[in-house]
Amino acid sequence: MRILGIEGTAWAASAAVFETDDPAALGHETDRTPDPASDHVFIESDPYQPDSGGIHPRESAEHMANAIPSVVDTALAHAAERHDGDGPIVDGVAFSRGPGLGPCLRIVGTAARSVAQTLDVPLVGVNHMVAHLEIGRYQSGFESPVCLNASGANAHLLGYHNGRYRVLGETMDTGVGNAIDKFTRHVGWTHPGGPKVEKAAKDGEYVDLPYVVKGMDFSFSGIMSAAKDEADAGTPVSDICVGLQETIFAMLTEVSERALSLTGTDELVLGGGVGHNARLREMLAEMCEQRGAKFHAPDPQFLGDNAGMIAVLGARMLDAGDTLPISESAVDPNFRPDQVDVTWRGDDES
Ligand code: ATP
């Protein structure tokens, strides 16, 4: 089966074609430039970059309107070249249905519907946060991991129980990447701030910031205010970056450990763009090692928003017959992972 995936929930527009007969190739044969020898392809545009401030929904939607047709065309052209001539060039079209910015999602949904109708193939509506989890499960081969999604607009822990991914814990205010980006905007750095915090933290000294975990939930707003106050008071920004990383990632590590303990699972996967951060991965890996659990962080190209993860989960959903009639395919900016009926896992998987 060959499936087209389309992603464009916020700032990164991409399209991927995933061939299920050759799944092992996915991790290393996908790239911006199609490899003529590979059935897989993963085409990304340059991400939307705000001139100042954070993501502006209208501007990012304009970016999607320009970028989505071109990444989809390139991915489909590659699929057409590899096609043996029988049947449609892809067997289905999967798209990010939510959560995300409404104006961006609507462009992605429109593109997916028009390709599915033109090729007369099924449409698959993928929950973007479940895709962040499933790409880690797919690449690691883990059976039933707990997943820490640490992305721009979200931060939560998911665990599978009785046919759904349950939200075991989550942020009580902003997503983790957005929280970091708010601080970096305050000190005048351009978006995205996360990689700059990681770089600056290499030369800093630890600064104490509020640590807020309540049961399985956590909050970032107090830390951000305190970090901004430190910057305004003249504390070196590199020191605050160390404090931010150590505090925020210790909170995420604590709740991840609690989720492993609560569920009795010994597998943890990481998802989301903040997962690029080496210090976060180090803390999670160390915690897992100490309790004899396994830890997996997907390859970097599958951590942030990417169409590869949409195509991989879309293929599993299509295989399970989990498709969407066009008339019911409206996007959902607030689509929560626990709203998804997990149709693609066997009954024996608890
Ligand atoms: P969502 O997936 O919830 O819709 P999103 O699309 O905004 O969110 P992602 O693409 O998953 O997010 O991740 C982007 C975020 O990751 C940004 O906030 C960015 O600052 C952060 N980020 C990227 N690299 C790093 C890093 N090395 N350290 C910390 N944060 C990082």
Boltz pocket constraint, residues with backbone or C-beta under 6 A from the ligand:
constraints:
  - pocket:
      binder: B
      contacts: [[A, 9], [A, 10], [A, 11], [A, 12], [A, 99], [A, 100], [A, 128], [A, 150], [A, 151], [A, 152], [A, 153], [A, 154], [A, 175], [A, 176], [A, 177], [A, 178], [A, 180], [A, 181], [A, 192], [A, 193], [A, 194], [A, 195], [A, 197], [A, 198], [A, 272], [A, 273], [A, 274], [A, 275], [A, 276], [A, 277], [A, 278], [A, 303], [A, 304], [A, 305]]
      max_distance: 6.0
